[in-house]
């Protein structure tokens, strides 16, 4: 074999190595891009949920709850319950009352109740 055959063989090995590296790099990059896309879609879906900010306002003995929708979507069919010994919201009026179920079917964004 003369020198040009050795150079051609070496060039073939370099080309195969470069092709393998490029394939591996692109497949890894593809998987990373898919992971980022899934993560971004999950963030967007999370942003489309209703989130409530609930604060206790006032001083003893006159307390009240301030409820505000700070999420990215309206809240639909909202119920509040208490796990205390006596249901503070219902005050013994039954399972569904104006105090546990809002008369509105939707609580809009930024609305305070």
TORKOL-855276 format. One record per atom (N, C-alpha, C): residue in one letter; atom name; x, y, z. Coordinates in steps of 0.2 Angstrom, whole numbers, padded with zeros to 4 digits. Example, Ala and Ser with C-alpha at 12.3 -4.5 7.8 and 13.67 -1.06 7.14 Angstrom:
+-----+------+-------+-------+-------+
! res ! atom !    c1 !    c2 !    c3 !
+-----+------+-------+-------+-------+
!   A !    N !  0066 ! -0028 !  0039 !
!   A !   CA !  0062 ! -0022 !  0039 !
!   A !    C !  0066 ! -0016 !  0039 !
!   S !    N !  0064 ! -0011 !  0035 !
!   S !   CA !  0068 ! -0005 !  0036 !
!   S !    C !  0064 !  0000 !  0039 !
+-----+------+-------+-------+-------+
END
This chain:
+-----+------+-------+-------+-------+
! res ! atom !    c1 !    c2 !    c3 !
+-----+------+-------+-------+-------+
!   X !    N !  0004 ! -0006 !  0000 !
!   X !   CA !  0000 !  0000 !  0000 !
!   X !    C !  0004 !  0006 !  0000 !
!   X !    N !  0003 !  0011 ! -0004 !
!   X !   CA !  0007 !  0017 ! -0005 !
!   X !    C !  0004 !  0022 !  0000 !
!   X !    N !  0007 !  0028 !  0001 !
!   X !   CA !  0005 !  0033 !  0006 !
!   X !    C ! -0002 !  0036 !  0004 !
!   X !    N ! -0004 !  0036 ! -0002 !
!   X !   CA ! -0011 !  0039 ! -0003 !
!   X !    C ! -0017 !  0034 ! -0001 !
!   X !    N ! -0015 !  0027 ! -0001 !
!   X !   CA ! -0020 !  0022 !  0002 !
!   X !    C ! -0021 !  0023 !  0009 !
!   X !    N ! -0015 !  0024 !  0013 !
!   X !   CA ! -0015 !  0025 !  0020 !
!   X !    C ! -0019 !  0031 !  0022 !
!   X !    N ! -0018 !  0037 !  0018 !
!   X !   CA ! -0021 !  0043 !  0019 !
!   X !    C ! -0029 !  0042 !  0018 !
!   X !    N ! -0031 !  0039 !  0013 !
!   X !   CA ! -0038 !  0037 !  0012 !
!   X !    C ! -0041 !  0033 !  0017 !
!   X !    N ! -0037 !  0028 !  0020 !
!   X !   CA ! -0040 !  0024 !  0025 !
!   X !    C ! -0040 !  0028 !  0031 !
!   X !    N ! -0036 !  0032 !  0033 !
!   X !   CA ! -0036 !  0036 !  0039 !
!   X !    C ! -0042 !  0041 !  0038 !
!   X !    N ! -0043 !  0044 !  0032 !
!   X !   CA ! -0048 !  0049 !  0031 !
!   X !    C ! -0055 !  0045 !  0032 !
!   X !    N ! -0055 !  0039 !  0030 !
!   X !   CA ! -0061 !  0035 !  0031 !
!   X !    C ! -0063 !  0034 !  0038 !
!   X !    N ! -0058 !  0032 !  0042 !
!   X !   CA ! -0059 !  0032 !  0050 !
!   X !    C ! -0061 !  0038 !  0053 !
!   X !    N ! -0058 !  0044 !  0051 !
!   X !   CA ! -0060 !  0050 !  0054 !
!   X !    C ! -0067 !  0052 !  0052 !
!   X !    N ! -0069 !  0050 !  0046 !
!   X !   CA ! -0076 !  0052 !  0043 !
!   X !    C ! -0081 !  0048 !  0047 !
!   X !    N ! -0079 !  0041 !  0048 !
!   X !   CA ! -0084 !  0037 !  0052 !
!   X !    C ! -0084 !  0039 !  0059 !
!   X !    N ! -0079 !  0041 !  0062 !
!   X !   CA ! -0079 !  0044 !  0069 !
!   X !    C ! -0083 !  0050 !  0070 !
!   X !    N ! -0082 !  0055 !  0065 !
!   X !   CA ! -0085 !  0061 !  0065 !
!   X !    C ! -0093 !  0060 !  0064 !
!   X !    N ! -0095 !  0055 !  0060 !
!   X !   CA ! -0102 !  0054 !  0059 !
!   X !    C ! -0105 !  0051 !  0065 !
!   X !    N ! -0101 !  0046 !  0068 !
!   X !   CA ! -0104 !  0043 !  0075 !
!   X !    C ! -0105 !  0048 !  0080 !
!   X !    N ! -0100 !  0053 !  0081 !
!   X !   CA ! -0100 !  0058 !  0086 !
!   X !    C ! -0106 !  0063 !  0084 !
!   X !    N ! -0107 !  0065 !  0078 !
!   X !   CA ! -0112 !  0069 !  0076 !
!   X !    C ! -0119 !  0066 !  0077 !
!   X !    N ! -0120 !  0060 !  0076 !
!   X !   CA ! -0126 !  0056 !  0077 !
!   X !    C ! -0127 !  0056 !  0085 !
!   X !    N ! -0122 !  0054 !  0089 !
!   X !   CA ! -0123 !  0054 !  0096 !
!   X !    C ! -0125 !  0061 !  0099 !
!   X !    N ! -0122 !  0066 !  0097 !
!   X !   CA ! -0123 !  0073 !  0099 !
!   X !    C ! -0130 !  0075 !  0097 !
!   X !    N ! -0132 !  0074 !  0091 !
!   X !   CA ! -0139 !  0076 !  0089 !
!   X !    C ! -0144 !  0072 !  0092 !
!   X !    N ! -0143 !  0066 !  0094 !
!   X !   CA ! -0148 !  0062 !  0097 !
!   X !    C ! -0149 !  0064 !  0104 !
!   X !    N ! -0143 !  0066 !  0108 !
!   X !   CA ! -0143 !  0068 !  0114 !
!   X !    C ! -0147 !  0075 !  0114 !
!   X !    N ! -0145 !  0079 !  0110 !
!   X !   CA ! -0148 !  0086 !  0109 !
!   X !    C ! -0156 !  0085 !  0108 !
!   X !    N ! -0158 !  0081 !  0104 !
!   X !   CA ! -0165 !  0079 !  0103 !
!   X !    C ! -0169 !  0078 !  0109 !
!   X !    N ! -0166 !  0073 !  0113 !
!   X !   CA ! -0169 !  0071 !  0119 !
!   X !    C ! -0169 !  0077 !  0124 !
!   X !    N ! -0164 !  0081 !  0125 !
!   X !   CA ! -0164 !  0087 !  0129 !
!   X !    C ! -0169 !  0092 !  0127 !
!   X !    N ! -0170 !  0093 !  0120 !
!   X !   CA ! -0175 !  0097 !  0118 !
!   X !    C ! -0182 !  0095 !  0119 !
!   X !    N ! -0183 !  0088 !  0119 !
!   X !   CA ! -0190 !  0086 !  0120 !
!   X !    C ! -0191 !  0086 !  0128 !
!   X !    N ! -0186 !  0086 !  0132 !
!   X !   CA ! -0187 !  0087 !  0139 !
!   X !    C ! -0189 !  0094 !  0141 !
!   X !    N ! -0186 !  0099 !  0138 !
!   X !   CA ! -0187 !  0106 !  0139 !
!   X !    C ! -0194 !  0107 !  0136 !
!   X !    N ! -0196 !  0104 !  0131 !
!   X !   CA ! -0203 !  0106 !  0128 !
!   X !    C ! -0208 !  0103 !  0133 !
!   X !    N ! -0207 !  0097 !  0135 !
!   X !   CA ! -0212 !  0094 !  0140 !
!   X !    C ! -0212 !  0099 !  0147 !
!   X !    N ! -0206 !  0101 !  0149 !
!   X !   CA ! -0206 !  0105 !  0155 !
!   X !    C ! -0210 !  0112 !  0154 !
!   X !    N ! -0209 !  0115 !  0148 !
!   X !   CA ! -0212 !  0121 !  0146 !
!   X !    C ! -0220 !  0120 !  0146 !
!   X !    N ! -0222 !  0114 !  0143 !
!   X !   CA ! -0229 !  0113 !  0142 !
!   X !    C ! -0232 !  0112 !  0149 !
!   X !    N ! -0228 !  0109 !  0154 !
!   X !   CA ! -0231 !  0108 !  0160 !
!   X !    C ! -0231 !  0115 !  0164 !
!   X !    N ! -0227 !  0119 !  0163 !
!   X !   CA ! -0227 !  0126 !  0166 !
!   X !    C ! -0233 !  0130 !  0163 !
!   X !    N ! -0234 !  0129 !  0157 !
!   X !   CA ! -0240 !  0133 !  0154 !
!   X !    C ! -0247 !  0130 !  0156 !
!   X !    N ! -0247 !  0123 !  0157 !
!   X !   CA ! -0253 !  0120 !  0160 !
!   X !    C ! -0254 !  0122 !  0167 !
!   X !    N ! -0248 !  0123 !  0171 !
!   X !   CA ! -0249 !  0125 !  0178 !
!   X !    C ! -0251 !  0132 !  0178 !
!   X !    N ! -0249 !  0136 !  0173 !
!   X !   CA ! -0251 !  0143 !  0173 !
!   X !    C ! -0259 !  0144 !  0172 !
!   X !    N ! -0262 !  0139 !  0169 !
!   X !   CA ! -0269 !  0139 !  0167 !
!   X !    C ! -0274 !  0137 !  0173 !
!   X !    N ! -0271 !  0136 !  0179 !
!   X !   CA ! -0275 !  0134 !  0184 !
!   X !    C ! -0277 !  0140 !  0189 !
!   X !    N ! -0282 !  0139 !  0192 !
!   X !   CA ! -0284 !  0144 !  0197 !
!   X !    C ! -0281 !  0143 !  0204 !
!   X !    N ! -0278 !  0148 !  0207 !
!   X !   CA ! -0274 !  0148 !  0213 !
!   X !    C ! -0277 !  0153 !  0218 !
!   X !    N ! -0279 !  0151 !  0224 !
!   X !   CA ! -0282 !  0156 !  0229 !
!   X !    C ! -0277 !  0158 !  0234 !
!   X !    N ! -0278 !  0165 !  0235 !
!   X !   CA ! -0274 !  0168 !  0241 !
!   X !    C ! -0279 !  0169 !  0246 !
!   X !    N ! -0278 !  0166 !  0252 !
!   X !   CA ! -0283 !  0167 !  0257 !
!   X !    C ! -0280 !  0170 !  0263 !
!   X !    N ! -0283 !  0176 !  0266 !
!   X !   CA ! -0280 !  0179 !  0271 !
!   X !    C ! -0285 !  0180 !  0276 !
!   X !    N ! -0283 !  0180 !  0283 !
!   X !   CA ! -0288 !  0182 !  0288 !
!   X !    C ! -0287 !  0189 !  0290 !
!   X !    N ! -0292 !  0193 !  0289 !
!   X !   CA ! -0292 !  0200 !  0290 !
!   X !    C ! -0296 !  0202 !  0296 !
!   X !    N ! -0294 !  0207 !  0300 !
!   X !   CA ! -0297 !  0210 !  0305 !
!   X !    C ! -0294 !  0208 !  0312 !
!   X !    N ! -0297 !  0210 !  0317 !
!   X !   CA ! -0294 !  0209 !  0324 !
!   X !    C ! -0300 !  0206 !  0328 !
!   X !    N ! -0298 !  0203 !  0334 !
!   X !   CA ! -0303 !  0199 !  0338 !
!   X !    C ! -0308 !  0204 !  0340 !
!   X !    N ! -0314 !  0203 !  0341 !
!   X !   CA ! -0317 !  0196 !  0339 !
!   X !    C ! -0320 !  0197 !  0332 !
!   X !    N ! -0319 !  0202 !  0328 !
!   X !   CA ! -0322 !  0202 !  0321 !
!   X !    C ! -0317 !  0200 !  0316 !
!   X !    N ! -0316 !  0194 !  0314 !
!   X !   CA ! -0312 !  0191 !  0309 !
!   X !    C ! -0316 !  0190 !  0302 !
!   X !    N ! -0313 !  0191 !  0297 !
!   X !   CA ! -0316 !  0189 !  0290 !
!   X !    C ! -0310 !  0186 !  0286 !
!   X !    N ! -0313 !  0182 !  0281 !
!   X !   CA ! -0308 !  0179 !  0276 !
!   X !    C ! -0308 !  0183 !  0270 !
!   X !    N ! -0302 !  0185 !  0267 !
!   X !   CA ! -0301 !  0188 !  0261 !
!   X !    C ! -0299 !  0183 !  0256 !
!   X !    N ! -0303 !  0181 !  0251 !
!   X !   CA ! -0301 !  0176 !  0246 !
!   X !    C ! -0300 !  0179 !  0239 !
!   X !    N ! -0295 !  0178 !  0236 !
!   X !   CA ! -0293 !  0181 !  0230 !
!   X !    C ! -0290 !  0176 !  0225 !
!   X !    N ! -0293 !  0176 !  0219 !
!   X !   CA ! -0290 !  0171 !  0214 !
!   X !    C ! -0284 !  0174 !  0211 !
!   X !    N ! -0278 !  0172 !  0212 !
!   X !   CA ! -0272 !  0175 !  0209 !
!   X !    C ! -0269 !  0170 !  0204 !
!   X !    N ! -0273 !  0165 !  0202 !
!   X !   CA ! -0270 !  0160 !  0197 !
!   X !    C ! -0271 !  0163 !  0190 !
!   X !    N ! -0270 !  0159 !  0185 !
!   X !   CA ! -0271 !  0161 !  0178 !
!   X !    C ! -0277 !  0159 !  0174 !
!   X !    N ! -0282 !  0156 !  0178 !
!   X !   CA ! -0288 !  0155 !  0175 !
!   X !    C ! -0294 !  0156 !  0180 !
!   X !    N ! -0300 !  0156 !  0178 !
!   X !   CA ! -0306 !  0157 !  0183 !
!   X !    C ! -0307 !  0150 !  0186 !
!   X !    N ! -0309 !  0151 !  0193 !
!   X !   CA ! -0311 !  0145 !  0197 !
!   X !    C ! -0318 !  0143 !  0195 !
!   X !    N ! -0319 !  0137 !  0195 !
!   X !   CA ! -0326 !  0135 !  0193 !
!   X !    C ! -0329 !  0130 !  0199 !
!   X !    N ! -0335 !  0132 !  0201 !
!   X !   CA ! -0338 !  0128 !  0206 !
!   X !    C ! -0334 !  0127 !  0212 !
!   X !    N ! -0333 !  0132 !  0216 !
!   X !   CA ! -0329 !  0132 !  0222 !
!   X !    C ! -0332 !  0130 !  0228 !
!   X !    N ! -0329 !  0126 !  0232 !
!   X !   CA ! -0332 !  0124 !  0239 !
!   X !    C ! -0326 !  0125 !  0244 !
!   X !    N ! -0328 !  0128 !  0250 !
!   X !   CA ! -0323 !  0128 !  0255 !
!   X !    C ! -0326 !  0124 !  0261 !
!   X !    N ! -0322 !  0121 !  0265 !
!   X !   CA ! -0324 !  0117 !  0270 !
!   X !    C ! -0319 !  0118 !  0276 !
!   X !    N ! -0321 !  0117 !  0282 !
!   X !   CA ! -0316 !  0117 !  0288 !
!   X !    C ! -0315 !  0111 !  0291 !
!   X !    N ! -0309 !  0109 !  0294 !
!   X !   CA ! -0308 !  0103 !  0297 !
!   X !    C ! -0308 !  0104 !  0305 !
!   X !    N ! -0311 !  0109 !  0307 !
!   X !   CA ! -0311 !  0111 !  0314 !
!   X !    C ! -0317 !  0106 !  0317 !
!   X !    N ! -0317 !  0107 !  0324 !
!   X !   CA ! -0323 !  0103 !  0327 !
!   X !    C ! -0330 !  0105 !  0325 !
!   X !    N ! -0331 !  0111 !  0324 !
!   X !   CA ! -0337 !  0114 !  0322 !
!   X !    C ! -0335 !  0117 !  0315 !
!   X !    N ! -0339 !  0116 !  0310 !
!   X !   CA ! -0338 !  0119 !  0303 !
!   X !    C ! -0339 !  0126 !  0303 !
!   X !    N ! -0334 !  0130 !  0304 !
!   X !   CA ! -0335 !  0137 !  0304 !
!   X !    C ! -0338 !  0140 !  0298 !
!   X !    N ! -0338 !  0137 !  0293 !
!   X !   CA ! -0341 !  0140 !  0287 !
!   X !    C ! -0348 !  0139 !  0286 !
!   X !    N ! -0350 !  0133 !  0288 !
!   X !   CA ! -0357 !  0131 !  0287 !
!   X !    C ! -0361 !  0133 !  0293 !
!   X !    N ! -0358 !  0133 !  0299 !
!   X !   CA ! -0362 !  0135 !  0305 !
!   X !    C ! -0368 !  0131 !  0306 !
!   X !    N ! -0368 !  0124 !  0304 !
!   X !   CA ! -0373 !  0120 !  0305 !
!   X !    C ! -0379 !  0121 !  0301 !
!   X !    N ! -0378 !  0124 !  0295 !
!   X !   CA ! -0383 !  0125 !  0290 !
!   X !    C ! -0384 !  0119 !  0285 !
!   X !    N ! -0380 !  0114 !  0285 !
!   X !   CA ! -0381 !  0109 !  0281 !
!   X !    C ! -0374 !  0109 !  0276 !
!   X !    N ! -0374 !  0103 !  0272 !
!   X !   CA ! -0368 !  0102 !  0268 !
!   X !    C ! -0367 !  0108 !  0262 !
!   X !    N ! -0373 !  0110 !  0259 !
!   X !   CA ! -0372 !  0115 !  0254 !
!   X !    C ! -0376 !  0121 !  0257 !
!   X !    N ! -0372 !  0127 !  0258 !
!   X !   CA ! -0375 !  0133 !  0260 !
!   X !    C ! -0372 !  0139 !  0257 !
!   X !    N ! -0375 !  0144 !  0257 !
!   X !   CA ! -0372 !  0150 !  0254 !
!   X !    C ! -0365 !  0152 !  0257 !
!   X !    N ! -0364 !  0149 !  0263 !
!   X !   CA ! -0357 !  0150 !  0267 !
!   X !    C ! -0352 !  0146 !  0264 !
!   X !    N ! -0354 !  0140 !  0262 !
!   X !   CA ! -0349 !  0135 !  0259 !
!   X !    C ! -0348 !  0135 !  0252 !
!   X !    N ! -0353 !  0137 !  0248 !
!   X !   CA ! -0353 !  0137 !  0241 !
!   X !    C ! -0355 !  0144 !  0239 !
!   X !    N ! -0350 !  0146 !  0235 !
!   X !   CA ! -0352 !  0153 !  0232 !
!   X !    C ! -0358 !  0153 !  0227 !
!   X !    N ! -0362 !  0158 !  0227 !
!   X !   CA ! -0367 !  0159 !  0223 !
!   X !    C ! -0365 !  0159 !  0215 !
!   X !    N ! -0359 !  0161 !  0214 !
!   X !   CA ! -0356 !  0162 !  0208 !
!   X !    C ! -0353 !  0155 !  0205 !
!   X !    N ! -0354 !  0153 !  0199 !
!   X !   CA ! -0352 !  0147 !  0197 !
!   X !    C ! -0344 !  0148 !  0195 !
!   X !    N ! -0342 !  0154 !  0194 !
!   X !   CA ! -0335 !  0156 !  0192 !
!   X !    C ! -0333 !  0161 !  0196 !
!   X !    N ! -0326 !  0161 !  0198 !
!   X !   CA ! -0323 !  0166 !  0202 !
!   X !    C ! -0318 !  0169 !  0197 !
!   X !    N ! -0318 !  0175 !  0194 !
!   X !   CA ! -0314 !  0177 !  0189 !
!   X !    C ! -0307 !  0179 !  0192 !
!   X !    N ! -0302 !  0180 !  0187 !
!   X !   CA ! -0296 !  0182 !  0189 !
!   X !    C ! -0295 !  0188 !  0193 !
!   X !    N ! -0291 !  0188 !  0198 !
!   X !   CA ! -0290 !  0194 !  0202 !
!   X !    C ! -0296 !  0197 !  0206 !
!   X !    N ! -0302 !  0193 !  0206 !
!   X !   CA ! -0308 !  0195 !  0210 !
!   X !    C ! -0307 !  0193 !  0217 !
!   X !    N ! -0308 !  0198 !  0222 !
!   X !   CA ! -0308 !  0196 !  0229 !
!   X !    C ! -0315 !  0196 !  0232 !
!   X !    N ! -0316 !  0190 !  0236 !
!   X !   CA ! -0322 !  0189 !  0239 !
!   X !    C ! -0322 !  0191 !  0247 !
+-----+------+-------+-------+-------+
END
